[in-house]
């Protein structure tokens, strides 16, 4: 919520409370990250697994739209 990052914590800590008072659940956060990654892959049309070689395949990186100045 506030954008603060927690440095490091052991994996057995599943939830933590930020200085701003927000309670974070690591499993919920992981699910949100996986959903975002899956949506990004489906929009780009790339496969889920990284390819060693892409001879004509698409990359899963966001493409910049070139805009002409008037």
C-alpha positions as CSV (number, residue, x, y, z in Angstrom):
1,X,0.0,0.0,0.0
2,X,2.7,2.5,0.9
3,X,5.4,1.0,-1.3
4,X,7.9,0.2,1.5
5,X,10.0,-2.9,1.0
6,X,10.9,-5.3,3.7
7,X,14.7,-6.2,3.5
8,X,15.0,-9.9,4.2
9,X,13.0,-12.3,6.3
10,X,13.0,-16.0,6.8
11,X,10.6,-18.1,4.7
12,X,8.8,-19.3,7.9
13,X,7.4,-15.7,8.4
14,X,4.2,-15.8,6.4
15,X,2.7,-12.4,7.4
16,X,4.2,-9.2,8.5
17,X,3.0,-5.7,9.4
18,X,4.4,-2.7,7.7
19,X,5.3,0.5,9.5
20,X,2.2,2.1,8.0
21,X,0.0,-0.5,9.7
22,X,-0.8,-2.7,6.6
23,X,-0.7,-6.4,7.2
24,X,1.0,-8.3,4.3
25,X,0.5,-12.0,3.6
26,X,3.3,-13.5,1.6
27,X,1.2,-16.2,0.0
28,X,-1.4,-13.7,-1.2
29,X,1.4,-11.5,-2.6
30,X,2.9,-14.5,-4.4
31,X,-0.5,-15.3,-5.9
32,X,-0.9,-11.7,-7.2
33,X,2.6,-11.8,-8.7
34,X,1.9,-15.1,-10.5
35,X,-1.4,-13.7,-11.8
36,X,0.3,-10.6,-13.1
37,X,3.0,-12.7,-14.8
38,X,0.5,-15.0,-16.4
39,X,-1.6,-12.1,-17.7
40,X,1.6,-10.4,-19.1
41,X,2.5,-13.6,-20.9
42,X,-0.9,-14.1,-22.4
43,X,-1.0,-10.5,-23.6
44,X,2.4,-10.8,-25.2
45,X,1.7,-14.2,-26.8
46,X,4.8,-15.8,-25.5
47,X,5.2,-19.2,-23.8
48,X,5.3,-19.6,-20.1
49,X,8.7,-21.2,-20.1
50,X,11.7,-19.2,-21.1
51,X,13.1,-20.3,-24.4
52,X,16.8,-20.9,-24.9
53,X,16.6,-19.8,-28.5
54,X,13.8,-17.9,-30.1
55,X,14.2,-18.2,-33.9
56,X,11.2,-16.0,-34.9
57,X,9.4,-16.4,-31.6
58,X,8.1,-13.5,-29.6
59,X,9.8,-12.2,-26.4
60,X,7.7,-11.7,-23.3
61,X,8.9,-8.1,-22.9
62,X,6.7,-5.1,-23.3
63,X,7.0,-3.4,-26.6
64,X,7.5,0.4,-26.7
65,X,5.0,2.2,-28.9
66,X,6.9,4.7,-31.1
67,X,5.1,8.1,-31.3
68,X,5.8,10.7,-33.8
69,X,6.1,14.3,-32.6
70,X,3.8,16.8,-34.4
